[in-house]
Amino acid sequence: MPVEKIFWKDPYLTKLNAKVTSIDGNVITLDKSIFFAVSGGQDSDSGTIGAHRVIDARKVSLEILYTIEGPHTLQRGDEVLIEIDWEKRYRLMRLHFAAEIVLELMYRNYQHPVKIGANISVDKARIDFIWQGNISETFPLIEKKASLLIDSNLPIISEFSDSIREERYWEIEGFAKVACGGTHIRHTGEINTIRLKRNNIGKGKERIEIYLDPD
Ligand SMILES: [Zn+2]
């Protein structure tokens, strides 16, 4: 059985007891976890497992391999406490969903431009597009429509589309339903206010940077 991903069921949980299911040097697996591993452009969490700092969290198929700082005396079957850096995770969740909204609004209002990259880190989110001209011309409309969605504090549904293959989606009724395996906030209002910034990353390529404002 691959790790049970509690970060999907309860993305607001910051501490959880789990069992070690395998150990290979400093790489361990767990029976369940709240510690998100980098996926879909969202950074991994920071934190500890059994008081050992996690230096890498990697998804391999449906399993997550955690590399902990050693030396350690952990054994298979041991119970360990997982603790995540909630401040970091919550910023990632808010920026991630801000990026989800901006992307959907770009698709719907500008003939589905081609996305060539995206990343969500703790200070900002970014989405890169194939785009002729200056993408900041879209910002007044996108910021206005994003604010409407955020200020309405709409509920965000996050569920499995396929529980065996662990495929997930988020949905805002009346707005969009999108495949994504990240961790999502429960209401749009948690984002607060966003600020968009343009970055020209090359000929015919434009980047939208998304910041939380106020921080
Ligand atoms: Zn997502």
Boltz pocket constraint, residues with backbone or C-beta under 6 A from the ligand:
constraints:
  - pocket:
      binder: B
      contacts: [[A, 96], [A, 100], [A, 170], [A, 179], [A, 180], [A, 181], [A, 182], [A, 183], [A, 184]]
      max_distance: 6.0
